[in-house]
Amino acid sequence: MVHGMTHSRTRISKAVIPAAGLGTRFLPATKATPKEMLPVVDKPAIQYVVEEAVSARLSDVLMITGRNKRPLEDHFDRNYELEEALTRKGDESRLARVRESSDLATIHYVRQGDPRGLGHAVLCAEPHVGDQPFAVLLGDDLIDPRDPLLARMIDVQEQHGGSVIALMEVDPAQIHMYGSAAIVPTGDRDVVRVTDLVEKPDTGQAPSSYAVIGRYVLDPAVFEVLKKTEPGRNGEIQLTDALRELSGRDVHGGPVHGVVFRGRRYDTGDRGDYLRAIVRLACERDDLGPEFRSWLRSYVTEEMQE
């Protein structure tokens, strides 16, 4: 057994996707529609995240939901009336795309109830996860499928035990928008040991320019720590605070390692980044990209001339 591991080395199979946020930055679009269902090109954002989990061989997905989240459940369920209509039309292409979401994985749902932060959302997963390590994927970060971050994080967790977080180097002027990690190098270029974490540090107070992005592989010991974690910013239970405690341990849930991600990430957390994500993804599509890129070049050229 690798030093620091407190649980059996069963292959990680469960993913947790918190989806209880109100999406206030996208009002009025999110008044009755979950922000996770906003389309990114022609698929809702949440489907990209589920597909990422499945590609990392996580076949059991738990969504932590809240009010007005019924469309999430409907999207990943069968729609027999729509399927029958497409079958009658002989539209095999669209039929396959409709069935795609319902065939992805076994998906479960639990209500968060009182939305008390990411740490509380993760705590809601305890009855489903049990005593095995598990992954957490946040829907605001879309990771390009050509850059398999989550699979690498699972490998690192199986090698070192404890928990693993995803880190990305950002402009120091932007680090106050993220959790920031103090790190020391390891023998692997893309793996660091995390020694401290600060959630949204004040300007000039960040321990590094390495920001925590929305992928985690967590030891189940995180649940006991979260139960004792006092609410932090905005009265919410912060996952960062629990990981900070685990980062000081060599056993019983620790240590905490980081995988430094240098690949393609699409941020759908605010309106500007959401629009940029759609443009980037549309440009890279074989079916849409050539025509869309041509139009985009013409549009930008015209705008610059005005």
Buried (B, 14 or more C-beta within 10 A) or exposed (E): EEEBBBBEEEEBBBBBBBBBBBBEEBEEEBEEBBBBBBEBBEBBBBBBBBBBBBEBEBEBBBBBBBEBBEBBEEBBEEBEEEBEBBEEEEEEEEBEEBBEBBEBBEBEBBEBEEBBBBBBBBBBBBEBBEEBBBBBBBBBBBBBEEBBBBBBBBBBBBEBBBBBBBBBEBEEEEBBEBBBBBBEEBEBEBBBBBBBBBBBBEEEEBBBBBBBBBBBBBBBBBBBBBEEBEBBEEEBBBBBBBBBBBBEBEEEBBBBBBBBBEEBBBBBBEEEEBEEBBEBBBEBEEEBBEEBBEEBEEEEEEEEEE
